[in-house]
Amino acid sequence: MPSSSTDSERRDAPPLLGVKHLHIDMGERTLVRDLSFDLQPGERLVLVGANGTGKTTLLSILAGLRAPTAGEVLRPQTPPGVLFQDGALWPHLTASEHLSFVDTHKDTAWQHKLLKIFQLTELADQRPEAMSGGERLRLGLARALAGRPTWVLMDEPLAHLDPRVASSVRETLPLLLEEIGAASVIITHDPDDVLHFGQRLISLSGRGPTWQGSARFALDSPPTLGLAAFADRGTLLTAVADNNGRAEFGLGLAIEQVPPGEEVTAFLDNAAVRFSDDGQSIQATYVAPDRRGGSWVRLNGRLIRCGDFEGGLRAGDLVRIRIEGRVRPLSDTEPGAERGAE
């Protein structure tokens, strides 16, 4: 991605989108409370959170398709490119006609490029009813970009793609957004998407509080329970503080100065757990590989995620590990202040 003067100009430019003190209620339940943020030209923002936390509702509000319970959204005059979760394609138009209808510049070379990138060239004359779910999703992506919008809203753009195609789109989509200079707000459930799409991240809890800040910081040092579960890079440990205010997690790990009797959940990063045969290592039992390149081991009856992987290990093999660093307490009741800003 271009940096230096280009990024500086974007930061100094007026916000493309402004959200002020937004509230989202669903019946008697508050999903989002007092959320404020700006979207700068060309910026890439990701929305994360468990199902039912208000991500799709927030995206619909940003698009102007529904009103918030309270608050204000200041939008650009130009409409966004939108990828809806259900595709919302036009059943009477072919793939080529979808792109041609949206592309007011009538740039056929650009349309053909999008068809090729999203592997739709052979389906150019097909209507949505003749396509698979993944093909319809790719057409929705191509349509969202066809008009070269200044901002794009996408609801889980890779959710229904097979792994090979998803990997290709994950690599290509940020380049296309950069090529047309579009800002983006993307909903995802996949940390890998955050690494490719995200500069800034907003995490919705579904109970009102939100967290926002650097996307990289949210993955590398998750500050809340929700983000720790989303980042999927460590182990969550729980303990109750004793009368001296010490929460003892075992494994030589503890947190001090906790109100006596309070339950504490802490995060142990998998990078802090390593295979080792030195004098300070302890014996554990290998369980299985971890999908993020590490391993699961069992230690004192507890499953722990380890940052190392060795291909020759089998379930039940004895290994020696060393735990380095400390655990960090987590909470999902923090205010939505900016953290880890870049």
VENVENMO-V928651 format. One record per residue. N is the residue number from 1. PSI is psi as a letter, one per 30 degrees, with the letter a starting at -180 (NA if undefined). Layout:
n=N psi=PSI
n=N psi=PSI
This chain:
n=1 psi=k
n=2 psi=k
n=3 psi=b
n=4 psi=c
n=5 psi=e
n=6 psi=e
n=7 psi=e
n=8 psi=e
n=9 psi=e
n=10 psi=e
n=11 psi=e
n=12 psi=f
n=13 psi=l
n=14 psi=k
n=15 psi=k
n=16 psi=e
n=17 psi=k
n=18 psi=k
n=19 psi=k
n=20 psi=j
n=21 psi=h
n=22 psi=k
n=23 psi=k
n=24 psi=j
n=25 psi=k
n=26 psi=j
n=27 psi=b
n=28 psi=g
n=29 psi=k
n=30 psi=j
n=31 psi=e
n=32 psi=k
n=33 psi=k
n=34 psi=h
n=35 psi=k
n=36 psi=k
n=37 psi=l
n=38 psi=l
n=39 psi=j
n=40 psi=l
n=41 psi=k
n=42 psi=f
n=43 psi=k
n=44 psi=j
n=45 psi=k
n=46 psi=k
n=47 psi=k
n=48 psi=l
n=49 psi=l
n=50 psi=l
n=51 psi=k
n=52 psi=g
n=53 psi=f
n=54 psi=g
n=55 psi=e
n=56 psi=e
n=57 psi=e
n=58 psi=e
n=59 psi=e
n=60 psi=e
n=61 psi=e
n=62 psi=e
n=63 psi=f
n=64 psi=g
n=65 psi=f
n=66 psi=l
n=67 psi=k
n=68 psi=l
n=69 psi=e
n=70 psi=l
n=71 psi=a
n=72 psi=k
n=73 psi=j
n=74 psi=j
n=75 psi=l
n=76 psi=l
n=77 psi=f
n=78 psi=k
n=79 psi=l
n=80 psi=l
n=81 psi=k
n=82 psi=k
n=83 psi=j
n=84 psi=l
n=85 psi=e
n=86 psi=g
n=87 psi=e
n=88 psi=h
n=89 psi=l
n=90 psi=j
n=91 psi=f
n=92 psi=f
n=93 psi=k
n=94 psi=l
n=95 psi=e
n=96 psi=e
n=97 psi=e
n=98 psi=e
n=99 psi=e
n=100 psi=e
n=101 psi=e
n=102 psi=e
n=103 psi=j
n=104 psi=f
n=105 psi=f
n=106 psi=h
n=107 psi=j
n=108 psi=e
n=109 psi=e
n=110 psi=e
n=111 psi=e
n=112 psi=e
n=113 psi=e
n=114 psi=e
n=115 psi=e
n=116 psi=e
n=117 psi=e
n=118 psi=g
n=119 psi=h
n=120 psi=g
n=121 psi=e
n=122 psi=f
n=123 psi=g
n=124 psi=e
n=125 psi=g
n=126 psi=k
n=127 psi=l
n=128 psi=e
n=129 psi=f
n=130 psi=g
n=131 psi=l
n=132 psi=l
n=133 psi=e
n=134 psi=e
n=135 psi=e
n=136 psi=e
n=137 psi=e
n=138 psi=e
n=139 psi=e
n=140 psi=e
n=141 psi=e
n=142 psi=e
n=143 psi=e
n=144 psi=f
n=145 psi=f
n=146 psi=e
n=147 psi=g
n=148 psi=h
n=149 psi=l
n=150 psi=f
n=151 psi=k
n=152 psi=k
n=153 psi=k
n=154 psi=k
n=155 psi=j
n=156 psi=i
n=157 psi=f
n=158 psi=g
n=159 psi=e
n=160 psi=g
n=161 psi=k
n=162 psi=l
n=163 psi=e
n=164 psi=e
n=165 psi=e
n=166 psi=e
n=167 psi=e
n=168 psi=e
n=169 psi=e
n=170 psi=e
n=171 psi=e
n=172 psi=e
n=173 psi=e
n=174 psi=e
n=175 psi=e
n=176 psi=e
n=177 psi=e
n=178 psi=e
n=179 psi=e
n=180 psi=f
n=181 psi=g
n=182 psi=k
n=183 psi=l
n=184 psi=k
n=185 psi=j
n=186 psi=k
n=187 psi=k
n=188 psi=l
n=189 psi=g
n=190 psi=j
n=191 psi=e
n=192 psi=e
n=193 psi=e
n=194 psi=e
n=195 psi=e
n=196 psi=e
n=197 psi=f
n=198 psi=k
n=199 psi=e
n=200 psi=l
n=201 psi=k
n=202 psi=k
n=203 psi=k
n=204 psi=k
n=205 psi=f
n=206 psi=g
n=207 psi=g
n=208 psi=d
n=209 psi=k
n=210 psi=l
n=211 psi=k
n=212 psi=k
n=213 psi=a
n=214 psi=k
n=215 psi=e
n=216 psi=e
n=217 psi=e
n=218 psi=e
n=219 psi=e
n=220 psi=e
n=221 psi=i
n=222 psi=k
n=223 psi=f
n=224 psi=l
n=225 psi=e
n=226 psi=e
n=227 psi=e
n=228 psi=e
n=229 psi=e
n=230 psi=e
n=231 psi=e
n=232 psi=h
n=233 psi=g
n=234 psi=a
n=235 psi=k
n=236 psi=k
n=237 psi=k
n=238 psi=k
n=239 psi=l
n=240 psi=k
n=241 psi=k
n=242 psi=a
n=243 psi=f
n=244 psi=g
n=245 psi=g
n=246 psi=k
n=247 psi=j
n=248 psi=j
n=249 psi=f
n=250 psi=a
n=251 psi=g
n=252 psi=g
n=253 psi=k
n=254 psi=l
n=255 psi=k
n=256 psi=l
n=257 psi=h
n=258 psi=k
n=259 psi=k
n=260 psi=k
n=261 psi=f
n=262 psi=k
n=263 psi=k
n=264 psi=k
n=265 psi=k
n=266 psi=l
n=267 psi=k
n=268 psi=j
n=269 psi=k
n=270 psi=f
n=271 psi=f
n=272 psi=f
n=273 psi=j
n=274 psi=k
n=275 psi=k
n=276 psi=k
n=277 psi=g
n=278 psi=l
n=279 psi=f
n=280 psi=g
n=281 psi=l
n=282 psi=l
n=283 psi=k
n=284 psi=l
n=285 psi=k
n=286 psi=k
n=287 psi=e
n=288 psi=l
n=289 psi=l
n=290 psi=k
n=291 psi=f
n=292 psi=g
n=293 psi=g
n=294 psi=b
n=295 psi=l
n=296 psi=k
n=297 psi=l
n=298 psi=k
n=299 psi=j
n=300 psi=h
n=301 psi=g
n=302 psi=k
n=303 psi=k
n=304 psi=k
n=305 psi=k
n=306 psi=k
n=307 psi=f
n=308 psi=l
n=309 psi=k
n=310 psi=k
n=311 psi=f
n=312 psi=f
n=313 psi=k
n=314 psi=l
n=315 psi=k
n=316 psi=f
n=317 psi=k
n=318 psi=k
n=319 psi=l
n=320 psi=k
n=321 psi=l
n=322 psi=k
n=323 psi=k
n=324 psi=k
n=325 psi=a
n=326 psi=l
n=327 psi=l
n=328 psi=k
n=329 psi=k
n=330 psi=l
n=331 psi=k
n=332 psi=g
n=333 psi=g
n=334 psi=k
n=335 psi=l
n=336 psi=h
n=337 psi=l
n=338 psi=k
n=339 psi=k
n=340 psi=h
n=341 psi=k
n=342 psi=NA
